[in-house]
Amino acid sequence: MSLPISLEFFPTKTPEGAVKLRAVRQQLYKLKPEFCSVTFGAGGSTQDGTLQAVTEIMAEGCPAAPHLSCIGQSRESIRERLAAYADAGIRRIVALRGDLPSGYGMGGEFRYASDLVDFVRAETGERFHIEVAAYPETHPQAKSPLADLDAFVAKVRAGANSGITQYFFNSDGYFRYLDDLRARGVDVPVVPGIMPITSSTQLMRFSDACGAEIPRWIRMRLQAYGDDTASIKAFGLDVVSELCERLRRGGAPGLHFYTMNQSVATLEIVQRLVSATSGDAD
C-alpha cells in the first residue's frame, strides 16, 4: 500500500506498561510508519515520559514526533523544551494548544496553537516539521465552524507544515473540510486521524470529551452488541476499514492511527487496505 501511515502512542506510567508498549511498537513497525507521535499530557504533565518514549522510538529506527502543548506554559519553558528536542535529534513536532489539568486557570503566555507555531518558527527557523491539529467536525470549544477553519488557517500562516485531524467516521465531512481550506488558499497536507473501534464504552467516552461525532447508526449498532466484545471488534474493523478505503480512494495524503498503545486492530485495518489495493491492481 503506497498510502503513508503514522502512529500515535501515549507515554506509559509503569515499567510493565513500558515493556508492553515496546512489544506493541515492534509489531507495528512492520507497517513501516512514516513517523510515530507521542502525546503530551494536560499542562505538560507527561512531558518527561513523552521525550523518553520519543527517544526510544528513534533508537528503534523510526522517526518520532513529540506532542508539544502550550496552554499554561511560559515562553522560557517552551524554549527549554525545544532545545531538549533539538539536542535529542528530533526533527518533527506536533504543536497543540492543549488542555490544562482540571482546577487550573488559563495561565501561561500562549493563548492559541498558532501562537506556539509562530514562536517555534521564530526560535528555531525550519529546524522542525510542524504538525498541527485539524477538526473536520469543528473543535468543541470553537465559536463557530468558520472560526475553527480560520484557526487552522492561522496555524498554517504561522508556519505549520501539515495537519492531523481529530478522528471521525464521516469521510464526506473530511473532504468538505479540505474544500473549505482550499477555498481559503490553504493546501498543506491534512492527514485523517483514524480511531480503531475496539470498545464501545471507550469510544463513547472519548468522543463525548473531544467532540468527535459518532453517526447514529454506528452508535445504535454498538449499543445493540452490549457486552459482546467479539462482535464489537468485528464490527469496528469493518467500519474503520471501509472508512480508510474511502479516504484512500478520495486522495487522502496518509492515515494517522490513534493506536491506544495496541497493535491488533491497526494491523488488521492496514492489512485489509493492502488487500484492497492489490485488488485494484489485478
Backbone hydrogen bonds, N-H to C=O, Kabsch-Sander energy under -0.5 kcal/mol:
donor,donor_aa,acceptor,acceptor_aa,energy
6,S,255,L,-2.3
7,L,35,F,-1.6
8,E,257,F,-2.6
9,F,37,S,-2.5
18,A,14,T,-2.0
19,V,15,P,-2.0
20,K,16,E,-2.2
21,L,17,G,-2.4
22,R,18,A,-2.0
23,A,19,V,-1.6
24,V,20,K,-2.2
25,R,21,L,-2.8
26,Q,22,R,-2.0
27,Q,23,A,-1.7
28,L,24,V,-2.3
29,Y,25,R,-2.2
30,K,27,Q,-1.1
31,L,28,L,-2.0
32,K,29,Y,-2.0
34,E,5,I,-3.3
35,F,5,I,-0.5
36,C,63,P,-1.8
37,S,7,L,-3.1
38,V,65,A,-2.0
39,T,9,F,-2.2
43,G,99,D,-1.5
44,G,41,G,-2.6
45,S,42,A,-1.0
47,Q,44,G,-1.8
50,T,46,T,-2.7
51,L,47,Q,-2.2
52,Q,48,D,-2.2
53,A,49,G,-2.4
54,V,50,T,-2.5
55,T,51,L,-2.5
56,E,52,Q,-2.0
57,I,53,A,-2.4
58,M,54,V,-2.4
59,A,55,T,-2.1
60,E,56,E,-1.4
61,G,58,M,-1.6
62,C,57,I,-1.9
65,A,36,C,-2.7
67,H,38,V,-2.6
68,L,94,V,-2.9
70,C,96,L,-1.4
70,C,97,R,-0.6
71,I,97,R,-2.6
72,G,107,G,-0.9
73,Q,70,C,-2.2
78,I,74,S,-2.0
79,R,75,R,-2.6
80,E,76,E,-2.5
81,R,77,S,-1.9
82,L,78,I,-2.7
83,A,79,R,-2.0
84,A,80,E,-2.1
85,Y,81,R,-2.2
86,A,82,L,-2.6
87,D,83,A,-2.6
88,A,84,A,-1.5
89,G,86,A,-1.5
90,I,85,Y,-2.4
92,R,64,A,-0.6
93,I,129,H,-2.4
94,V,66,P,-2.3
95,A,93,I,-0.6
95,A,131,E,-2.7
96,L,68,L,-2.8
96,L,94,V,-0.5
104,Y,101,P,-1.5
109,E,73,Q,-2.8
115,D,112,Y,-0.6
116,L,112,Y,-1.3
117,V,113,A,-2.7
118,D,114,S,-2.3
119,F,115,D,-2.0
120,V,116,L,-2.8
121,R,117,V,-2.4
122,A,118,D,-2.2
123,E,119,F,-2.4
124,T,120,V,-2.8
125,G,121,R,-2.1
127,R,124,T,-1.9
129,H,91,R,-2.9
130,I,128,F,-0.6
131,E,93,I,-2.9
131,E,129,H,-0.6
132,V,162,S,-1.7
133,A,95,A,-0.5
134,A,164,I,-2.0
138,T,135,Y,-2.1
142,A,139,H,-2.0
148,D,144,S,-2.0
149,L,145,P,-2.2
150,D,146,L,-2.4
151,A,147,A,-1.8
152,F,148,D,-1.7
153,V,149,L,-2.4
154,A,150,D,-2.3
155,K,151,A,-1.6
156,V,152,F,-2.1
157,R,153,V,-2.6
158,A,154,A,-1.4
159,G,155,K,-0.6
159,G,156,V,-1.2
160,A,155,K,-2.1
161,N,130,I,-2.3
162,S,130,I,-1.6
163,G,189,P,-2.7
164,I,132,V,-2.5
165,T,191,V,-2.6
166,Q,134,A,-2.3
168,F,193,G,-0.8
171,S,169,F,-0.6
174,Y,170,N,-1.2
175,F,171,S,-2.3
176,R,172,D,-2.3
177,Y,173,G,-1.9
178,L,174,Y,-2.1
179,D,175,F,-2.0
180,D,176,R,-2.5
181,L,177,Y,-2.2
182,R,178,L,-2.7
183,A,179,D,-2.1
184,R,180,D,-0.6
184,R,181,L,-1.1
185,G,182,R,-2.0
186,V,181,L,-2.4
187,D,185,G,-0.6
191,V,163,G,-3.0
191,V,189,P,-0.5
193,G,166,Q,-0.5
194,I,256,H,-3.6
198,T,196,P,-0.8
203,L,199,S,-2.1
204,M,200,S,-2.5
205,R,201,T,-2.1
206,F,202,Q,-2.6
207,S,203,L,-2.6
208,D,204,M,-2.4
209,A,205,R,-1.6
210,C,206,F,-2.3
211,G,207,S,-1.8
212,A,207,S,-0.6
218,I,215,P,-0.7
219,R,215,P,-2.5
220,M,216,R,-2.9
221,R,217,W,-1.8
222,L,218,I,-2.6
223,Q,219,R,-2.3
224,A,220,M,-2.0
225,Y,221,R,-1.3
226,G,222,L,-0.6
226,G,223,Q,-0.9
228,D,225,Y,-2.4
229,T,227,D,-1.8
232,I,228,D,-2.1
233,K,229,T,-2.5
234,A,230,A,-2.3
235,F,231,S,-2.7
236,G,232,I,-2.7
237,L,233,K,-2.3
238,D,234,A,-1.8
239,V,235,F,-2.7
240,V,236,G,-2.6
241,S,237,L,-2.2
242,E,238,D,-2.2
243,L,239,V,-2.0
244,C,240,V,-2.5
245,E,241,S,-2.1
246,R,242,E,-2.1
247,L,243,L,-2.3
248,R,244,C,-2.6
249,R,245,E,-2.6
250,G,246,R,-1.7
251,G,248,R,-1.3
252,A,247,L,-2.6
255,L,4,P,-1.7
256,H,192,P,-2.7
257,F,6,S,-2.8
257,F,255,L,-0.6
258,Y,194,I,-3.0
258,Y,256,H,-0.5
259,T,8,E,-1.2
259,T,257,F,-1.3
261,N,8,E,-0.6
262,Q,259,T,-1.3
267,L,263,S,-2.5
268,E,264,V,-2.2
269,I,265,A,-2.6
270,V,266,T,-2.4
271,Q,267,L,-2.1
272,R,268,E,-2.2
273,L,269,I,-1.9
274,V,270,V,-2.5
275,S,271,Q,-2.3
276,A,272,R,-2.3
277,T,273,L,-2.6
278,S,274,V,-2.4
279,G,275,S,-2.0
280,D,276,A,-1.6
281,A,277,T,-1.3
282,D,278,S,-0.9
